[in-house]
Amino acid sequence: MKTTRDDIRNVAIIAHVDHGKTTLVDELLKQSGVFRDNQEVAERVMDSNDIERERGITILSKNTAITYKDTKINIIDTPGHADFGGEVERVLKMVNGVILVVDAFEGTMPQTKFVLKKALELELPVIVCINKIDRPEARPTEVIDEVLELFIDLEANDEQLDCPFVFASAKAGTATLDLDTPGTNMIPLFDTILDYIPAPTGDPEAGTQVLISTIDYNEYVGRIGVGKVDNGSIKVNQDVVIVNHHEKDLCKKVKISKLYEFDGLNKVEVTEAGIGSIVAISGIADIKIGDTLCSVESPEPIPFQKISEPTIAMTFMVNDSPLAGLEGKYVTSRHLRERLFKELNTDVSLRVEETDSTDAFKVSGRGELHLSVLIENMRREGYEFAVSKAEVLYKYNERNQKLEPMEIAYVDVPEEFSGSVIQKLSSRKGELQGMTSISGGYTRLEFEIPSRGLIGYRGEFMTDTKGNGILNTTFDGYGPYKGDMMYRKQGSLIAFEAGEAITYGLFNAQERGTLFIEPGEKVYAGMVIGQTGKAEDIEINVCKKKQLTNTRSSSADEALRLTPKKVLSLEQALEFIDTDELLEVTPDNLRIRKKILDSLLRKRSGFNRN
């Protein structure tokens, strides 16, 4: 018989990227007494990964738990970026309600729509938290209307439409239910969670059922499965059976060796957990997302949506450039293979496949950001390798027609830049679906565009809009192939010989384009040292010294002036490289190079930019 467990609430915090989810969780932790009064607490304590902190994005969902009025509130902080949407979908299976965080200035954004749609489909009750109400340009009353419009667009039922609104400033640590009454702490939000999020229900007398919704990984204990106890209870040393909704023939008997619950930011060992508890289970080597742990007597899998397929792929390969092995700690194919397959322990949206060559691996992910985060993590760990340009993964339908991944791109730009954005995206096979004026002199453009049309576009977009544009995308399924397109208009400046770049050689080279290197840097033949203004590649000798003569020229004493080099970030370098180029990634440097280093062989291979 189903019963309700009133001393627990399970809630996920969902939002568009940068609307303040993680800061909000920080405040809930602080005000619930998780930290001692004198304890030093880092900002955005839930973003444990360096890259998450630097970029201000959440990549992996995080579990935490607080206690308020004798009720344990399990909170899951979810990613807001479209590339990590798979994380959000899975996490929602563990909770009984969501807090939708919306920026009081930006209002509803594409990812807000994506995450809210998932929550409404699962019929989860929603608390709307309008955050950043202390921003000078905040417009909370208009944002309320936008949110309600979004609910209606997504066909929310009457109960979901009648959702509570909480107005907060996560930064200041305050929340209020009434815009005219300033908040002093987070208690209004705590109370709303207890009142509005239903307590978990289940049958404590039934057989065990725990659906694994996320996977954690630890060097010492290996894979850790995290999920909610739907029915029955789970105990240490209990024999259970692993079954899976999508794998009918899976039925494997295992023993529960360690069981944890969450308390604040820590995992606490427990001997038993009942219905509604969110638990972490270690000691099962090949446990994966979507597995259900059941009692041996009644193995019944819990339905679970399949993990979304990757749409983009890159080749990761051993670095074989003339400068290979000088900067990295891990450089062999064995190191590369082990590291990539280890990533599969925690990242379920990633695919790693062997290729014909033992030195190269095909790595597929959800988008450029997804793969660039992996590359950045690996170079920080001391890996040295090379990657190819990102390419989309095609499919074919029954009539053998070629299909490609499509995206909906939402672009907010100042009005004066909308013309150039429309022109650029149209040339990349984008189709304008809608155009509306929004506050502050901005125009919102909605495009349907192939995923490959967005590869390499973000950097160009920031330049075209002088850094004032916002570009957001969501995956929109597969559509018919839109035809060939050219990725890059400019050619590369290529080093002609190996050596050290000299000021004199670079001074002559800078007339041909923009340089990526400066005097004293090591170069090799076939290395890309800059970008030309024209469509074709140009080979240039940057190691060339000035010929010495007996005659003094009138300008001999004038110093050669070099324009500062253009420093490419990892994203910019990945966007810049063309299909005949590779990005050499080391802990210290990013170098762009031609796949074929030898000039003559390159010409024979017949790659033509035009």
N, C-alpha and C positions, 0 to 999 in steps of 0.2 A: 504494500500500500504506500502511495506517495505521501511524503511528509515534507514540511518546509523547515529549513534550518535558519532560524531568525538571527543567529549570532554571526552571520557571514553576509557580506555583499561582494560580488565580483563585478568590477567595472573596468572598461577600457577607455582610454582617453584618445580621441581621434581628431584629426585636424589637417588642414593644408600645411605645407612646410612653412616654418617660421611664424606660426601664429601663437606660439607660446606654450605648447603642451608641456615640454620638459621643465620649463621654469615653474609652471603651475604645480607639477608633481613635487618639485623641490620644496615649495611653500607648504604643501599638504604634509610632507614628511616633517618639516621643521616644526609646524604648529601642532602636530600630533604628539610631539615629545620624543620622536625617534632619536634625535641628537641631544646630547647633554648641552646645558646652557652655555658652557664655555668651549664647546667643541668647534674647531675650525672646519667649516664646510665649504667645499668647492662649489662654484656656480654650476648649474646644470649637472648635478651630481649623478643623474641617471645616464648621461652620455659618457660611458666609461672609456670609450675608444678615443685615441688622440685625434683621429680624423673627424670623428663626430664633434669633438669640442672645437676644432679649428674651423670646420665648415658650418658649424651651427645646425647640423642636421642629425636626426636619429636614423640609424641604419638598421639596427636590430631591435625587436621589441624587448622591453625589459619588465620584469616582474618585481613588484614591491608590495609590502603590506603594512597597514597602519591600524591602530586600534582607537576607536572613538566611541564613547558611551558603551563600553563593553561589547562593541561589535567589531569584528575584524573586517576591514575593507581591503580586499586584494585589488591593487591597481596595476593595470598594464599600460605602459607608455608605448605607443606604436609609432612607426615611421610615417612621415607625411609626404615623402617624395614618391612620385609615380613608379620609379624603378623598384621600389621596395613594397609595392602594393600587395604582393603575395603574402608578406608578413601580416598585414592588417587582416586580410580575409581569414587567415587561420586562427588568429588570436580571438576573433569575435565568437568562435565556437566555445570559448572557455568562460564567457561572461554572460551576465543577465541584463546588462544595460550599458549604455555608453554616455560619455560626456563629450559633446561636440564643441570644440573650442574654435571660435571665429574671431578674427581680428576686427576691432571696432572701427578701424579705418578702411582696411582692404575689403572687408565684407566677404561674401561667399566666393570662393575661388574653385578652379577645376577639381583640385584634389579634395576639397570639401565635399563636392558633389559625389566623387567616386567613393569616398569612405562612408558617407551618409547612406548612399544607395545600398551598400553592402549591409549596413546595420538594419535598414528598413526591411530588406529582403528576409533577414533572419527574425523579423518582428521584435526587435529589441527596443525597449523604451529609451528615449533620448532626453538628456538634460542639455540644454544649450547654454554654453558659457561664453558670453561676449567679453573678450579679454582686451586688455590695453585701453580701457576706458579713460585712462589718464593721459593718453596721447593728445597733444594740442589739437590735431585735426580729426579727432575721433568723431564718429557720427552714429552712435549706438542705436538711435530710434530708426534710422533708415536701414541699418543692418538687420534689425528685427524683421522688418518687412521683407528684406532679401531672403532671410533664412526661411520665413514662412512660405514665400513663393517657391523656394527650392523644395520644401516639403511637399507642396501641392504638385509641382512638376514631377516629383518622384512617386506620386500617388500614395502618399502616406495615409494611413487610416485615421479615423477621428480621434482615437486614443493617442496616437503618435503626434497628431497636430496640436493636441492640448498639452504640449510639453512645457515644463517650467523653464524660465529664463533666469540665469544668474549673471550679474554684471561684476566683472573682476578686474583687478590689476595684479597679475601674478607677480610682477616686479616689486610692487609695494606690499604684497601679501594681504590684500583686502578683497572682500567680496560683499555684495549687497543684492537684495531682491528688488530694490526700488531705486531707480536712477536718481531720485531727489534726495535720498538718504545716503550719505557717504558710508562706506564700509570701514570697519576697524580691524577685522581679522577674517579668517576663512570659515568661521563657524556656519554662516548661511549656506555655504557649499556643502560642508559636512552634513548638515541637517537635511538638505535636499537629497543627498545621496541615500541617506537612511530612509527618508519618506517615499522616495520615488522609484529607486532601483529595487526590483523585487528580490527577495531572498531566494537562494537556490532551492530547488525541490528535487526529490529523488526517493527511491525506495531503499531504506537502510537494510531491509531484510532480504532484498534480492541479491543475485550474484554480482560480483565485482564488475564494474565497467568504467574504465578510464581511457578517454581518447587523448592521444599524444598530439598536441597542437603546435608546440615549438621544441626545438632541440638546442640544448646548450652543449658546450664542450669544455673539458678541463683536462689538462696534460696528465693529471694524476689518476683520475677515475674514468677518463674517456667520455663517451657520449652520455648525456643526461637528458632524459625525456621529461617534458613539462606538460601537464594536462590537468583536467578537472575530474574529480570523482563524480560520475553521473549517478551511479547506483551502487548500493552495497558499501563495503569499506575495503581498504587495502592495508595489509599488514606486512611488516618485515618478516622474511623467511616464508612468506606465503607462496605456494605454487600457483602460477597464472598461465594463461594461454594467450599468445599474440595472434590476433586475427586482423584482417584489413578489408574494408568495404570494397576496394577496387582490386583486391587479389584474392579471389574466391578460394584458391587452394592453399593459402597460407594458414598454418595452424601449428604454432611452435610453442612448446612448453618451456617456461623459464621460472627462475626463483627470484623474488624481490630481495635484494641484499641490503640496499640502503634507501631510505625514504626521507624526504625533507619537505618542510613547509617554509613559506617566506615570512620573515619578520623584519620590517624595515628594509634595509638593503642586504640583509644576510639570509642565508639558507640555514634553517635549524633542523637538526636531525630529530625525527619522531619515530615512534614504533608503529603507529596506526593513524589513518586519516579516514574521515567519514564523508558523506555526501556533501557536495558544494565546496570541499576543500580543493585548493590548487596545490598540486604536489609536484616535486621533482624526484625522479627515480634514476638511480645510477646502478651500473653493474650489468646492464643488458647491452652487449657489444654492438649489435646491428639494429637497435631500435630506431624507427624513423617516423617522420610526421605522417599522420593518418592511421597509424597502428592503434588498435584498441586492445587494452589489457583486460582480459575477462577471467572469471573464475572457471576452473577446469570443467565444472558440471554443465555450465550453460554459456558456451562461447558465442556471443552475439555482437558483431561489429557495429559501431556507430557510423552512420553515413557521413561522408566527408568530401567536400568538393576537391577535385584534382588540382594540383599545384599548377599555376599558369605556366605555359611553355615559354622558353626563351625566344627572343625575336632577333637577337643580334649576336654575331660571333667574331672572334679574333683568333689568330694563331699565335700562341706563346711558343717561343723557340729558344734554344741555347744561343747565346751571343757568340757569333763567329767573326766579329770585326777585328781589325788589326790591334785594337786596344782592349780586346776581351781579356777578362780575368785579372785586370789590374786594380779594380776598385771593389769588386764584390767578394763576399765571403762564401756564398753558395752559387756555384757557376755551372755545375755539370747537369746532364739530363736527368740523372737520378735525383738530385736535389730538387729540380724543377717539378719532376713527376710527383715526388712525395708531397711537396708543398701544395700543388694543385689538388691532388686527391684528398689531402687533409682538409682543404677548404669545404669539400662536399659534406663534411661532418656537420657543419653548422649552416651552410648556405644551400637551401633546398631548391632555389630557383636557378642554380648554376648547373651547367653540364660540362664535363671534361671528357674528351674522347681522344684515343690514340690515333695517330695518323700513319701514313706509309713510312714516314721517317721516325726513327727513335728519338730524334732531337726536337720534335715539334708536337704540340698538342693543340687540338681545337677546343677553345673555351667559349661556351655560349652563355649569354645572360639576358637580363631584361632590358638593358639599355646601356648607353655609354657611361653614365654615372656608376652604374652597378659594377661594370668591369674596371673603371678607372680607380674605384675604391680598393679593389683587389690588388691592382698594380701598385698603388701607393703603399698599401700595407706590406707588400712583398719587398719593395725596395727599402723600406724602413727596417725590415728584418735582415737586410744584408744580401738579398738576392740580386743577381745580375742576369738579365735575359733580354730578348728582343720581342717586339710585338708587331703584328701587321695592322693595316687599316681595318677598322670595324666594318663588317659587311652584314647585311640583313639575311635572315634565313627565309628562303622561299618555300612555298608548298604548291602542290598541284591538285586540282579537283578531279572528279570522276571523268570529266571530258578532257582531261590532260591540259587544262588551261593553267597558266602560271599565276599564282597568287602571291601577294606580298603583304607584310604587316603595315597597317594604316594607323595613323594617329589623329586625334583631334588636337590642334594647337590653338591655345587661347593667348592672344597677344594684347597686352595693354601698353599703348605708346602715346606720347604727346602727339597731338594732331599733326604737327608739321612733319613728323617722321613716318606717318602711316603710308604715304605714297611709295616710299622706297622699300618699306617692309612688304607691301603687297606685291611690288614688282619682283623682289628677291624670292619670296615664297612661291609666286606663280611660276618663276623660271625653274623652281625645284619641284614642279608638278603639284603644287598646292592649289586647292580650289577654295575660294572665299565663300563661306557659308553664311556669314552674317557680320554686320558692322553697327556698333551702337556707341553713342557718346556716353561717357561716364564722368564722374565729378573730377574737378581739378584740371580741365582742359585735355583729358585723356580720351582716346578712342579704344574700344575693345573690338578686336578682330577675331573671328573664329574661322579657322581653316581646317579642311580635311586634307591630309598630306601623307605621302608614303614615309615610313620611318627613315628610309635612306635619304630622303630629302632634308631631314633634320641633322644628319651626320655632318659635323663640321660647320653647322650654321650658328651656334650660340655665340661664338667669339665675334663673328661678323655682325650679328644682331646687336651686340653691345656697342660695337663701333658705330654702326648705322644710327643708333638711337642715343649716342653720346652717354651711354650708361643709364639712361632713364627708362628703358623699356623693361617689361616683365614678360617672360615667355614661359608658359606652362603647357605641358602635354599630357594626354592620357591615351592609352592603347585602345584602339577601336576595332580590333579583330583583323581578319585578313580580307583583302579586296583584290580585284583584278590588277595585274601588272600594268603600271602606267607608262612604260616605255623607258628608253635609256636617258640618262642625264649625265652631265659633266660635273664632277665634284668641285674642281678648283680651276680658277681662271689663270692664276699666276704660276709661272715655272719656278724651278729651284736653281739656286746658285750652288754649283758642285765643286768641291776641292779637286784640283787636278793631280796633286801629288801629296805624299805623306811628309810630315815635318811639323814645324811649329809656326803658327801664324805670325807674320811680321807686319809692323805698322805700314810699311811701304806697299806691300801686297794688298792689305785690307783697304788702304786709301784708294787704290785703283779699283778695287772690287765694289766699294760702296756707291760708285757712280752707276753701277748696274742694278742696284736694288737695296733691300734692307738686310743688314747682317745679323746673324745669330751668335757670332763669336767675337772675341776681342784679341789683341796681341798677346802672345805667350801661350795660347791654347793649342793643344795637340790636335792635328787634323790628319786625315788619311784620304787617299784617293777614293772617290765615290761618296764621301761624306757631304751631307747638305749643310752649307754654312750660311745660307741666307735665302731670300725670296726675291725673285725678279718682278718687274712690273709687267713683263710680257708673258705670253703664253708658253714660250719654249724654255727648256732648261739651258743654262749656260755654264760651261766649265771654266774655271778660273784658277790661276795659281796665286794662292795667298801666302806662300812661303818665299815668294820672290824678293830678293834683296836688290837695292838700287846698285846699278853698275858704278864703280868708282872710276873717275877720270881725273886728269890733271887740271882740267879747266873748272874754274869756279863759276857756278851760275849765280845770277843776281838774287835768285830766290832760295839759294841753298840753305840759308840760315833760318828760313821760315819753317816753323814746326808744322808737320802734317797733322791736320785736324781730323779726328775721326768722330762720326756721329755715334752716340752710345748704342751698344748692341740691343736688339730686341730680345728680352728674356721670355721664353715661352714656358707657361705652366704646363703641367702634365696634360690637362684637358686641351689646352691650345695646341700642344704638340700632337696629340691624338687626332685633333680635328684637322691639323695642317697636312699630315702625311697623305700621300696619294697611294694608289693601288700598287705602284711599282717601288714603294719605299717602305722602310721599317723604322720603328722607334727603338733605339738602343737604350735600355733602362738600367741604370746602376745606382747604388746608394748615393753617389755624389753628383752624377750628371745625367742629363737626358740628351741624347744625340740622335739626329735624324740622318738616315743614310739611304742610299739606293740598295735595293735587294741585290742587284748585280753591280759589284764595285768596279769591275774593269770596264773602262770606257768603250773599248772596241766591242766586247761581248754584249754590252748594253745596247749599243746601236744595232748589232745583229739581231738581238731579241725582238726588235721592231716595236717596242712600246712607243706610241706616239701620243703626246698630250693632245694634239688636235684631232 
